[in-house]
Amino acid sequence: MSGKSKISIVLASGSPRRRQLLSKAGYKFIVVKPDVDESAFSAVKNEPCQYAKILALAKAESVAQKFPEKIVIGADTIVDFKGEIIGKPADAKDAEKIIRKLFSTSHKVITALAIVRLSDNLEIVEADTTIVHPKKMTEKEIAEHIRGRSWFNKAGAYAIQETGDKFVEKIEGSLTNVMGMPMELLKHLLADINRKSK
């Protein structure tokens, strides 16, 4: 815990899941929602991992301007279905379409982390990838999932920590990555920063 307390963190995200994961791990931080127009980055959508990294960095940089002395963490989670980026559903019909596609075969969840501190030009951007192997969903399960609205505002139209886990056979990689904040990667990056700043 001593290593964590030495780093002053700003989380550039409005995601309650990321906030919960950081809190549970014992980090002390404040939350500031980034002001980023994600549609402005559509040109790189054919490169899923790069797209996530660029968005995570844009989020971190937008908040870092207000906190130049602090470490700012930006994150972006996308679902990669055979090279196609699956974002948040627009409505229930879109959510059903996404679920039918994603739960037909394995897909990847990519979360990019960007760590920025303007005072010493610190900039780190890394990404983690988890492969999700879904179970076959019945028509009844699909209908119940759409009715339950746990898909709302979720990339890939499901949240593994809420109802999505019952539709998942297994995962290869980090569970917290699928939840939107790869804690193993974050711990490694922050520990490295802490070491170098001593």
PyMOL commands that place a pseudoatom at each C-alpha (Angstrom):
pseudoatom trace, name=CA, resn=MET, resi=1, chain=A, elem=C, hetatm=0, pos=[0.000, 0.000, 0.000]
pseudoatom trace, name=CA, resn=SER, resi=2, chain=A, elem=C, hetatm=0, pos=[2.886, 2.365, 0.637]
pseudoatom trace, name=CA, resn=GLY, resi=3, chain=A, elem=C, hetatm=0, pos=[3.782, 2.424, -3.051]
pseudoatom trace, name=CA, resn=LYS, resi=4, chain=A, elem=C, hetatm=0, pos=[0.251, 3.328, -4.000]
pseudoatom trace, name=CA, resn=SER, resi=5, chain=A, elem=C, hetatm=0, pos=[-0.062, 6.197, -1.543]
pseudoatom trace, name=CA, resn=LYS, resi=6, chain=A, elem=C, hetatm=0, pos=[2.966, 7.979, -3.011]
pseudoatom trace, name=CA, resn=ILE, resi=7, chain=A, elem=C, hetatm=0, pos=[1.249, 8.448, -6.368]
pseudoatom trace, name=CA, resn=SER, resi=8, chain=A, elem=C, hetatm=0, pos=[-1.380, 11.141, -6.763]
pseudoatom trace, name=CA, resn=ILE, resi=9, chain=A, elem=C, hetatm=0, pos=[-3.904, 9.825, -9.294]
pseudoatom trace, name=CA, resn=VAL, resi=10, chain=A, elem=C, hetatm=0, pos=[-6.702, 11.314, -11.365]
pseudoatom trace, name=CA, resn=LEU, resi=11, chain=A, elem=C, hetatm=0, pos=[-8.978, 8.815, -13.110]
pseudoatom trace, name=CA, resn=ALA, resi=12, chain=A, elem=C, hetatm=0, pos=[-10.118, 10.303, -16.419]
pseudoatom trace, name=CA, resn=SER, resi=13, chain=A, elem=C, hetatm=0, pos=[-13.249, 8.184, -16.709]
pseudoatom trace, name=CA, resn=GLY, resi=14, chain=A, elem=C, hetatm=0, pos=[-16.913, 8.291, -15.795]
pseudoatom trace, name=CA, resn=SER, resi=15, chain=A, elem=C, hetatm=0, pos=[-17.089, 4.492, -15.578]
pseudoatom trace, name=CA, resn=PRO, resi=16, chain=A, elem=C, hetatm=0, pos=[-18.351, 3.232, -12.206]
pseudoatom trace, name=CA, resn=ARG, resi=17, chain=A, elem=C, hetatm=0, pos=[-16.690, -0.150, -12.882]
pseudoatom trace, name=CA, resn=ARG, resi=18, chain=A, elem=C, hetatm=0, pos=[-13.242, 1.415, -13.247]
pseudoatom trace, name=CA, resn=ARG, resi=19, chain=A, elem=C, hetatm=0, pos=[-13.812, 3.437, -10.114]
pseudoatom trace, name=CA, resn=GLN, resi=20, chain=A, elem=C, hetatm=0, pos=[-14.835, 0.313, -8.181]
pseudoatom trace, name=CA, resn=LEU, resi=21, chain=A, elem=C, hetatm=0, pos=[-11.804, -1.649, -9.365]
pseudoatom trace, name=CA, resn=LEU, resi=22, chain=A, elem=C, hetatm=0, pos=[-9.379, 1.107, -8.367]
pseudoatom trace, name=CA, resn=SER, resi=23, chain=A, elem=C, hetatm=0, pos=[-11.055, 1.544, -4.968]
pseudoatom trace, name=CA, resn=LYS, resi=24, chain=A, elem=C, hetatm=0, pos=[-11.052, -2.193, -4.275]
pseudoatom trace, name=CA, resn=ALA, resi=25, chain=A, elem=C, hetatm=0, pos=[-7.329, -2.338, -5.072]
pseudoatom trace, name=CA, resn=GLY, resi=26, chain=A, elem=C, hetatm=0, pos=[-6.664, 0.384, -2.505]
pseudoatom trace, name=CA, resn=TYR, resi=27, chain=A, elem=C, hetatm=0, pos=[-5.654, 3.270, -4.771]
pseudoatom trace, name=CA, resn=LYS, resi=28, chain=A, elem=C, hetatm=0, pos=[-6.372, 6.833, -3.675]
pseudoatom trace, name=CA, resn=PHE, resi=29, chain=A, elem=C, hetatm=0, pos=[-7.695, 8.914, -6.557]
pseudoatom trace, name=CA, resn=ILE, resi=30, chain=A, elem=C, hetatm=0, pos=[-10.164, 11.495, -7.752]
pseudoatom trace, name=CA, resn=VAL, resi=31, chain=A, elem=C, hetatm=0, pos=[-12.462, 11.143, -10.755]
pseudoatom trace, name=CA, resn=VAL, resi=32, chain=A, elem=C, hetatm=0, pos=[-12.732, 13.694, -13.563]
pseudoatom trace, name=CA, resn=LYS, resi=33, chain=A, elem=C, hetatm=0, pos=[-14.762, 12.834, -16.660]
pseudoatom trace, name=CA, resn=PRO, resi=34, chain=A, elem=C, hetatm=0, pos=[-12.852, 13.515, -19.891]
pseudoatom trace, name=CA, resn=ASP, resi=35, chain=A, elem=C, hetatm=0, pos=[-14.257, 15.702, -22.641]
pseudoatom trace, name=CA, resn=VAL, resi=36, chain=A, elem=C, hetatm=0, pos=[-13.505, 13.753, -25.822]
pseudoatom trace, name=CA, resn=ASP, resi=37, chain=A, elem=C, hetatm=0, pos=[-15.492, 13.450, -29.036]
pseudoatom trace, name=CA, resn=GLU, resi=38, chain=A, elem=C, hetatm=0, pos=[-14.948, 9.777, -29.885]
pseudoatom trace, name=CA, resn=SER, resi=39, chain=A, elem=C, hetatm=0, pos=[-16.442, 10.199, -33.373]
pseudoatom trace, name=CA, resn=ALA, resi=40, chain=A, elem=C, hetatm=0, pos=[-13.424, 12.352, -34.299]
pseudoatom trace, name=CA, resn=PHE, resi=41, chain=A, elem=C, hetatm=0, pos=[-11.223, 9.228, -34.202]
pseudoatom trace, name=CA, resn=SER, resi=42, chain=A, elem=C, hetatm=0, pos=[-13.201, 7.047, -36.619]
pseudoatom trace, name=CA, resn=ALA, resi=43, chain=A, elem=C, hetatm=0, pos=[-10.359, 7.112, -39.186]
pseudoatom trace, name=CA, resn=VAL, resi=44, chain=A, elem=C, hetatm=0, pos=[-8.372, 4.536, -37.179]
pseudoatom trace, name=CA, resn=LYS, resi=45, chain=A, elem=C, hetatm=0, pos=[-11.273, 2.165, -36.553]
pseudoatom trace, name=CA, resn=ASN, resi=46, chain=A, elem=C, hetatm=0, pos=[-9.761, -0.460, -38.838]
pseudoatom trace, name=CA, resn=GLU, resi=47, chain=A, elem=C, hetatm=0, pos=[-7.027, -0.990, -36.216]
pseudoatom trace, name=CA, resn=PRO, resi=48, chain=A, elem=C, hetatm=0, pos=[-8.891, -2.022, -33.023]
pseudoatom trace, name=CA, resn=CYS, resi=49, chain=A, elem=C, hetatm=0, pos=[-5.939, -1.964, -30.589]
pseudoatom trace, name=CA, resn=GLN, resi=50, chain=A, elem=C, hetatm=0, pos=[-4.551, 1.285, -31.981]
pseudoatom trace, name=CA, resn=TYR, resi=51, chain=A, elem=C, hetatm=0, pos=[-8.021, 2.848, -31.862]
pseudoatom trace, name=CA, resn=ALA, resi=52, chain=A, elem=C, hetatm=0, pos=[-8.361, 1.985, -28.164]
pseudoatom trace, name=CA, resn=LYS, resi=53, chain=A, elem=C, hetatm=0, pos=[-4.887, 3.378, -27.417]
pseudoatom trace, name=CA, resn=ILE, resi=54, chain=A, elem=C, hetatm=0, pos=[-5.561, 6.664, -29.227]
pseudoatom trace, name=CA, resn=LEU, resi=55, chain=A, elem=C, hetatm=0, pos=[-8.859, 7.150, -27.400]
pseudoatom trace, name=CA, resn=ALA, resi=56, chain=A, elem=C, hetatm=0, pos=[-7.365, 6.307, -23.991]
pseudoatom trace, name=CA, resn=LEU, resi=57, chain=A, elem=C, hetatm=0, pos=[-4.581, 8.843, -24.569]
pseudoatom trace, name=CA, resn=ALA, resi=58, chain=A, elem=C, hetatm=0, pos=[-7.032, 11.510, -25.744]
pseudoatom trace, name=CA, resn=LYS, resi=59, chain=A, elem=C, hetatm=0, pos=[-9.080, 11.017, -22.560]
pseudoatom trace, name=CA, resn=ALA, resi=60, chain=A, elem=C, hetatm=0, pos=[-6.012, 11.236, -20.321]
pseudoatom trace, name=CA, resn=GLU, resi=61, chain=A, elem=C, hetatm=0, pos=[-4.670, 14.318, -22.100]
pseudoatom trace, name=CA, resn=SER, resi=62, chain=A, elem=C, hetatm=0, pos=[-7.997, 16.158, -21.934]
pseudoatom trace, name=CA, resn=VAL, resi=63, chain=A, elem=C, hetatm=0, pos=[-8.000, 15.883, -18.128]
pseudoatom trace, name=CA, resn=ALA, resi=64, chain=A, elem=C, hetatm=0, pos=[-4.221, 16.262, -17.643]
pseudoatom trace, name=CA, resn=GLN, resi=65, chain=A, elem=C, hetatm=0, pos=[-4.410, 19.895, -18.781]
pseudoatom trace, name=CA, resn=LYS, resi=66, chain=A, elem=C, hetatm=0, pos=[-6.184, 20.692, -15.485]
pseudoatom trace, name=CA, resn=PHE, resi=67, chain=A, elem=C, hetatm=0, pos=[-3.841, 18.587, -13.317]
pseudoatom trace, name=CA, resn=PRO, resi=68, chain=A, elem=C, hetatm=0, pos=[-0.300, 18.924, -14.757]
pseudoatom trace, name=CA, resn=GLU, resi=69, chain=A, elem=C, hetatm=0, pos=[1.406, 17.713, -11.549]
pseudoatom trace, name=CA, resn=LYS, resi=70, chain=A, elem=C, hetatm=0, pos=[-0.706, 14.580, -11.146]
pseudoatom trace, name=CA, resn=ILE, resi=71, chain=A, elem=C, hetatm=0, pos=[-0.742, 11.192, -12.822]
pseudoatom trace, name=CA, resn=VAL, resi=72, chain=A, elem=C, hetatm=0, pos=[-3.836, 10.993, -15.028]
pseudoatom trace, name=CA, resn=ILE, resi=73, chain=A, elem=C, hetatm=0, pos=[-5.152, 7.605, -16.141]
pseudoatom trace, name=CA, resn=GLY, resi=74, chain=A, elem=C, hetatm=0, pos=[-7.310, 7.317, -19.237]
pseudoatom trace, name=CA, resn=ALA, resi=75, chain=A, elem=C, hetatm=0, pos=[-8.827, 4.046, -20.428]
pseudoatom trace, name=CA, resn=ASP, resi=76, chain=A, elem=C, hetatm=0, pos=[-10.824, 2.798, -23.369]
pseudoatom trace, name=CA, resn=THR, resi=77, chain=A, elem=C, hetatm=0, pos=[-12.406, -0.624, -23.770]
pseudoatom trace, name=CA, resn=ILE, resi=78, chain=A, elem=C, hetatm=0, pos=[-13.518, -2.048, -27.091]
pseudoatom trace, name=CA, resn=VAL, resi=79, chain=A, elem=C, hetatm=0, pos=[-14.720, -5.409, -28.320]
pseudoatom trace, name=CA, resn=ASP, resi=80, chain=A, elem=C, hetatm=0, pos=[-12.887, -6.778, -31.344]
pseudoatom trace, name=CA, resn=PHE, resi=81, chain=A, elem=C, hetatm=0, pos=[-14.985, -9.203, -33.389]
pseudoatom trace, name=CA, resn=LYS, resi=82, chain=A, elem=C, hetatm=0, pos=[-12.789, -10.553, -36.202]
pseudoatom trace, name=CA, resn=GLY, resi=83, chain=A, elem=C, hetatm=0, pos=[-11.202, -7.123, -36.658]
pseudoatom trace, name=CA, resn=GLU, resi=84, chain=A, elem=C, hetatm=0, pos=[-14.495, -5.227, -36.395]
pseudoatom trace, name=CA, resn=ILE, resi=85, chain=A, elem=C, hetatm=0, pos=[-14.843, -2.832, -33.466]
pseudoatom trace, name=CA, resn=ILE, resi=86, chain=A, elem=C, hetatm=0, pos=[-18.072, -3.380, -31.553]
pseudoatom trace, name=CA, resn=GLY, resi=87, chain=A, elem=C, hetatm=0, pos=[-18.960, -0.346, -29.474]
pseudoatom trace, name=CA, resn=LYS, resi=88, chain=A, elem=C, hetatm=0, pos=[-21.895, 0.563, -27.267]
pseudoatom trace, name=CA, resn=PRO, resi=89, chain=A, elem=C, hetatm=0, pos=[-25.364, -0.262, -28.639]
pseudoatom trace, name=CA, resn=ALA, resi=90, chain=A, elem=C, hetatm=0, pos=[-27.530, 2.626, -29.793]
pseudoatom trace, name=CA, resn=ASP, resi=91, chain=A, elem=C, hetatm=0, pos=[-30.770, 0.997, -28.619]
pseudoatom trace, name=CA, resn=ALA, resi=92, chain=A, elem=C, hetatm=0, pos=[-32.350, -2.355, -27.732]
pseudoatom trace, name=CA, resn=LYS, resi=93, chain=A, elem=C, hetatm=0, pos=[-32.534, -3.475, -31.366]
pseudoatom trace, name=CA, resn=ASP, resi=94, chain=A, elem=C, hetatm=0, pos=[-28.842, -2.715, -31.846]
pseudoatom trace, name=CA, resn=ALA, resi=95, chain=A, elem=C, hetatm=0, pos=[-28.004, -4.500, -28.560]
pseudoatom trace, name=CA, resn=GLU, resi=96, chain=A, elem=C, hetatm=0, pos=[-29.787, -7.647, -29.755]
pseudoatom trace, name=CA, resn=LYS, resi=97, chain=A, elem=C, hetatm=0, pos=[-27.925, -7.542, -33.077]
pseudoatom trace, name=CA, resn=ILE, resi=98, chain=A, elem=C, hetatm=0, pos=[-24.583, -7.194, -31.252]
pseudoatom trace, name=CA, resn=ILE, resi=99, chain=A, elem=C, hetatm=0, pos=[-25.352, -10.006, -28.789]
pseudoatom trace, name=CA, resn=ARG, resi=100, chain=A, elem=C, hetatm=0, pos=[-26.334, -12.391, -31.580]
pseudoatom trace, name=CA, resn=LYS, resi=101, chain=A, elem=C, hetatm=0, pos=[-23.077, -11.638, -33.370]
pseudoatom trace, name=CA, resn=LEU, resi=102, chain=A, elem=C, hetatm=0, pos=[-20.707, -11.724, -30.373]
pseudoatom trace, name=CA, resn=PHE, resi=103, chain=A, elem=C, hetatm=0, pos=[-22.154, -14.809, -28.740]
pseudoatom trace, name=CA, resn=SER, resi=104, chain=A, elem=C, hetatm=0, pos=[-21.903, -16.859, -31.916]
pseudoatom trace, name=CA, resn=THR, resi=105, chain=A, elem=C, hetatm=0, pos=[-18.135, -17.317, -31.536]
pseudoatom trace, name=CA, resn=SER, resi=106, chain=A, elem=C, hetatm=0, pos=[-15.074, -16.152, -29.558]
pseudoatom trace, name=CA, resn=HIS, resi=107, chain=A, elem=C, hetatm=0, pos=[-14.193, -12.461, -29.487]
pseudoatom trace, name=CA, resn=LYS, resi=108, chain=A, elem=C, hetatm=0, pos=[-11.551, -10.213, -27.989]
pseudoatom trace, name=CA, resn=VAL, resi=109, chain=A, elem=C, hetatm=0, pos=[-11.920, -7.489, -25.373]
pseudoatom trace, name=CA, resn=ILE, resi=110, chain=A, elem=C, hetatm=0, pos=[-9.192, -4.861, -25.541]
pseudoatom trace, name=CA, resn=THR, resi=111, chain=A, elem=C, hetatm=0, pos=[-8.624, -2.200, -22.903]
pseudoatom trace, name=CA, resn=ALA, resi=112, chain=A, elem=C, hetatm=0, pos=[-6.008, 0.460, -23.510]
pseudoatom trace, name=CA, resn=LEU, resi=113, chain=A, elem=C, hetatm=0, pos=[-4.483, 2.381, -20.614]
pseudoatom trace, name=CA, resn=ALA, resi=114, chain=A, elem=C, hetatm=0, pos=[-2.883, 5.795, -20.991]
pseudoatom trace, name=CA, resn=ILE, resi=115, chain=A, elem=C, hetatm=0, pos=[-0.897, 7.318, -18.126]
pseudoatom trace, name=CA, resn=VAL, resi=116, chain=A, elem=C, hetatm=0, pos=[0.024, 10.986, -18.475]
pseudoatom trace, name=CA, resn=ARG, resi=117, chain=A, elem=C, hetatm=0, pos=[1.767, 13.514, -16.213]
pseudoatom trace, name=CA, resn=LEU, resi=118, chain=A, elem=C, hetatm=0, pos=[2.468, 16.789, -17.976]
pseudoatom trace, name=CA, resn=SER, resi=119, chain=A, elem=C, hetatm=0, pos=[4.934, 18.193, -15.418]
pseudoatom trace, name=CA, resn=ASP, resi=120, chain=A, elem=C, hetatm=0, pos=[7.649, 15.733, -16.457]
pseudoatom trace, name=CA, resn=ASN, resi=121, chain=A, elem=C, hetatm=0, pos=[6.333, 14.723, -19.907]
pseudoatom trace, name=CA, resn=LEU, resi=122, chain=A, elem=C, hetatm=0, pos=[5.333, 11.274, -18.700]
pseudoatom trace, name=CA, resn=GLU, resi=123, chain=A, elem=C, hetatm=0, pos=[3.308, 9.405, -21.318]
pseudoatom trace, name=CA, resn=ILE, resi=124, chain=A, elem=C, hetatm=0, pos=[2.709, 5.645, -21.320]
pseudoatom trace, name=CA, resn=VAL, resi=125, chain=A, elem=C, hetatm=0, pos=[0.137, 3.885, -23.494]
pseudoatom trace, name=CA, resn=GLU, resi=126, chain=A, elem=C, hetatm=0, pos=[-0.325, 0.123, -23.249]
pseudoatom trace, name=CA, resn=ALA, resi=127, chain=A, elem=C, hetatm=0, pos=[-3.164, -2.291, -23.964]
pseudoatom trace, name=CA, resn=ASP, resi=128, chain=A, elem=C, hetatm=0, pos=[-4.301, -5.672, -22.672]
pseudoatom trace, name=CA, resn=THR, resi=129, chain=A, elem=C, hetatm=0, pos=[-6.321, -8.255, -24.611]
pseudoatom trace, name=CA, resn=THR, resi=130, chain=A, elem=C, hetatm=0, pos=[-8.620, -10.954, -23.251]
pseudoatom trace, name=CA, resn=ILE, resi=131, chain=A, elem=C, hetatm=0, pos=[-10.270, -13.636, -25.378]
pseudoatom trace, name=CA, resn=VAL, resi=132, chain=A, elem=C, hetatm=0, pos=[-13.866, -14.385, -24.403]
pseudoatom trace, name=CA, resn=HIS, resi=133, chain=A, elem=C, hetatm=0, pos=[-15.363, -17.771, -25.287]
pseudoatom trace, name=CA, resn=PRO, resi=134, chain=A, elem=C, hetatm=0, pos=[-19.161, -17.457, -25.046]
pseudoatom trace, name=CA, resn=LYS, resi=135, chain=A, elem=C, hetatm=0, pos=[-21.823, -20.035, -24.306]
pseudoatom trace, name=CA, resn=LYS, resi=136, chain=A, elem=C, hetatm=0, pos=[-24.612, -20.522, -26.805]
pseudoatom trace, name=CA, resn=MET, resi=137, chain=A, elem=C, hetatm=0, pos=[-27.502, -18.297, -25.707]
pseudoatom trace, name=CA, resn=THR, resi=138, chain=A, elem=C, hetatm=0, pos=[-31.104, -19.437, -26.098]
pseudoatom trace, name=CA, resn=GLU, resi=139, chain=A, elem=C, hetatm=0, pos=[-33.759, -17.183, -27.596]
pseudoatom trace, name=CA, resn=LYS, resi=140, chain=A, elem=C, hetatm=0, pos=[-35.267, -16.812, -24.118]
pseudoatom trace, name=CA, resn=GLU, resi=141, chain=A, elem=C, hetatm=0, pos=[-31.912, -15.750, -22.627]
pseudoatom trace, name=CA, resn=ILE, resi=142, chain=A, elem=C, hetatm=0, pos=[-31.361, -13.207, -25.388]
pseudoatom trace, name=CA, resn=ALA, resi=143, chain=A, elem=C, hetatm=0, pos=[-34.836, -11.730, -24.830]
pseudoatom trace, name=CA, resn=GLU, resi=144, chain=A, elem=C, hetatm=0, pos=[-34.321, -11.569, -21.046]
pseudoatom trace, name=CA, resn=HIS, resi=145, chain=A, elem=C, hetatm=0, pos=[-30.915, -9.930, -21.475]
pseudoatom trace, name=CA, resn=ILE, resi=146, chain=A, elem=C, hetatm=0, pos=[-32.349, -7.241, -23.755]
pseudoatom trace, name=CA, resn=ARG, resi=147, chain=A, elem=C, hetatm=0, pos=[-35.305, -6.659, -21.405]
pseudoatom trace, name=CA, resn=GLY, resi=148, chain=A, elem=C, hetatm=0, pos=[-32.973, -6.371, -18.398]
pseudoatom trace, name=CA, resn=ARG, resi=149, chain=A, elem=C, hetatm=0, pos=[-31.075, -3.470, -20.050]
pseudoatom trace, name=CA, resn=SER, resi=150, chain=A, elem=C, hetatm=0, pos=[-27.718, -4.443, -18.501]
pseudoatom trace, name=CA, resn=TRP, resi=151, chain=A, elem=C, hetatm=0, pos=[-26.397, -3.887, -22.048]
pseudoatom trace, name=CA, resn=PHE, resi=152, chain=A, elem=C, hetatm=0, pos=[-26.999, -0.131, -21.811]
pseudoatom trace, name=CA, resn=ASN, resi=153, chain=A, elem=C, hetatm=0, pos=[-23.822, 1.951, -22.295]
pseudoatom trace, name=CA, resn=LYS, resi=154, chain=A, elem=C, hetatm=0, pos=[-21.656, -1.191, -22.420]
pseudoatom trace, name=CA, resn=ALA, resi=155, chain=A, elem=C, hetatm=0, pos=[-19.209, -1.977, -25.213]
pseudoatom trace, name=CA, resn=GLY, resi=156, chain=A, elem=C, hetatm=0, pos=[-20.319, -5.279, -26.708]
pseudoatom trace, name=CA, resn=ALA, resi=157, chain=A, elem=C, hetatm=0, pos=[-23.787, -4.923, -25.095]
pseudoatom trace, name=CA, resn=TYR, resi=158, chain=A, elem=C, hetatm=0, pos=[-22.901, -6.916, -21.983]
pseudoatom trace, name=CA, resn=ALA, resi=159, chain=A, elem=C, hetatm=0, pos=[-21.059, -6.509, -18.681]
pseudoatom trace, name=CA, resn=ILE, resi=160, chain=A, elem=C, hetatm=0, pos=[-19.306, -9.655, -17.506]
pseudoatom trace, name=CA, resn=GLN, resi=161, chain=A, elem=C, hetatm=0, pos=[-19.484, -8.568, -13.847]
pseudoatom trace, name=CA, resn=GLU, resi=162, chain=A, elem=C, hetatm=0, pos=[-23.268, -8.096, -13.983]
pseudoatom trace, name=CA, resn=THR, resi=163, chain=A, elem=C, hetatm=0, pos=[-25.151, -10.628, -16.106]
pseudoatom trace, name=CA, resn=GLY, resi=164, chain=A, elem=C, hetatm=0, pos=[-22.618, -11.422, -18.834]
pseudoatom trace, name=CA, resn=ASP, resi=165, chain=A, elem=C, hetatm=0, pos=[-20.738, -14.028, -16.817]
pseudoatom trace, name=CA, resn=LYS, resi=166, chain=A, elem=C, hetatm=0, pos=[-23.534, -16.584, -17.156]
pseudoatom trace, name=CA, resn=PHE, resi=167, chain=A, elem=C, hetatm=0, pos=[-23.150, -16.382, -20.928]
pseudoatom trace, name=CA, resn=VAL, resi=168, chain=A, elem=C, hetatm=0, pos=[-19.388, -16.953, -20.870]
pseudoatom trace, name=CA, resn=GLU, resi=169, chain=A, elem=C, hetatm=0, pos=[-17.821, -20.414, -21.080]
pseudoatom trace, name=CA, resn=LYS, resi=170, chain=A, elem=C, hetatm=0, pos=[-14.286, -19.235, -20.255]
pseudoatom trace, name=CA, resn=ILE, resi=171, chain=A, elem=C, hetatm=0, pos=[-11.861, -16.371, -20.762]
pseudoatom trace, name=CA, resn=GLU, resi=172, chain=A, elem=C, hetatm=0, pos=[-8.197, -16.316, -21.713]
pseudoatom trace, name=CA, resn=GLY, resi=173, chain=A, elem=C, hetatm=0, pos=[-6.514, -13.414, -19.962]
pseudoatom trace, name=CA, resn=SER, resi=174, chain=A, elem=C, hetatm=0, pos=[-7.466, -10.811, -17.406]
pseudoatom trace, name=CA, resn=LEU, resi=175, chain=A, elem=C, hetatm=0, pos=[-11.022, -10.665, -16.039]
pseudoatom trace, name=CA, resn=THR, resi=176, chain=A, elem=C, hetatm=0, pos=[-10.579, -7.042, -14.912]
pseudoatom trace, name=CA, resn=ASN, resi=177, chain=A, elem=C, hetatm=0, pos=[-9.571, -6.211, -18.479]
pseudoatom trace, name=CA, resn=VAL, resi=178, chain=A, elem=C, hetatm=0, pos=[-13.022, -7.355, -19.633]
pseudoatom trace, name=CA, resn=MET, resi=179, chain=A, elem=C, hetatm=0, pos=[-14.503, -5.191, -16.864]
pseudoatom trace, name=CA, resn=GLY, resi=180, chain=A, elem=C, hetatm=0, pos=[-12.739, -2.140, -18.302]
pseudoatom trace, name=CA, resn=MET, resi=181, chain=A, elem=C, hetatm=0, pos=[-9.548, -1.746, -16.255]
pseudoatom trace, name=CA, resn=PRO, resi=182, chain=A, elem=C, hetatm=0, pos=[-6.746, -4.331, -16.533]
pseudoatom trace, name=CA, resn=MET, resi=183, chain=A, elem=C, hetatm=0, pos=[-5.556, -4.107, -12.935]
pseudoatom trace, name=CA, resn=GLU, resi=184, chain=A, elem=C, hetatm=0, pos=[-2.508, -6.337, -13.413]
pseudoatom trace, name=CA, resn=LEU, resi=185, chain=A, elem=C, hetatm=0, pos=[-1.208, -4.090, -16.194]
pseudoatom trace, name=CA, resn=LEU, resi=186, chain=A, elem=C, hetatm=0, pos=[-2.040, -0.921, -14.258]
pseudoatom trace, name=CA, resn=LYS, resi=187, chain=A, elem=C, hetatm=0, pos=[-0.254, -2.189, -11.127]
pseudoatom trace, name=CA, resn=HIS, resi=188, chain=A, elem=C, hetatm=0, pos=[2.851, -2.995, -13.180]
pseudoatom trace, name=CA, resn=LEU, resi=189, chain=A, elem=C, hetatm=0, pos=[2.906, 0.411, -14.911]
pseudoatom trace, name=CA, resn=LEU, resi=190, chain=A, elem=C, hetatm=0, pos=[2.368, 2.413, -11.715]
pseudoatom trace, name=CA, resn=ALA, resi=191, chain=A, elem=C, hetatm=0, pos=[4.991, 0.386, -9.824]
pseudoatom trace, name=CA, resn=ASP, resi=192, chain=A, elem=C, hetatm=0, pos=[7.461, 1.112, -12.616]
pseudoatom trace, name=CA, resn=ILE, resi=193, chain=A, elem=C, hetatm=0, pos=[6.684, 4.851, -12.431]
pseudoatom trace, name=CA, resn=ASN, resi=194, chain=A, elem=C, hetatm=0, pos=[7.038, 4.764, -8.649]
pseudoatom trace, name=CA, resn=ARG, resi=195, chain=A, elem=C, hetatm=0, pos=[10.439, 3.063, -8.894]
pseudoatom trace, name=CA, resn=LYS, resi=196, chain=A, elem=C, hetatm=0, pos=[11.763, 5.575, -11.414]
pseudoatom trace, name=CA, resn=SER, resi=197, chain=A, elem=C, hetatm=0, pos=[10.539, 8.575, -9.412]
pseudoatom trace, name=CA, resn=LYS, resi=198, chain=A, elem=C, hetatm=0, pos=[12.405, 7.569, -6.228]
for i in range(1, 198): cmd.bond("trace and resi %d" % i, "trace and resi %d" % (i + 1))
show_as sticks, trace
zoom trace
